[in-house]
Amino acid sequence: MGKFLGIIVGAILAFVGILLLIAWWYEFLFIARGIVPALLICGGVLALFAGLSELKDTIKSKL
């Protein structure tokens, strides 16, 4: 019974989420416009650190 209850609750929550997304579309876009640049900056910094770490390991292994 627990598995079916989880499926039913999940379907209801997904449906309510879609309805609220439609109702609050402008607010969603407003938040997304603020979050996307911050995520890109964080991702870029993370990729930069990963690349520098890999470069440092490569240089260390050649010595």
Secondary structure, DSSP 8 states (H G I E B T S, - for coil): -HHHHHHHHHHHHHHHHHHHHHHTHHHHHHHHHHHHHHHHHHHHHHHHHHHHHHHHHHHHHH-
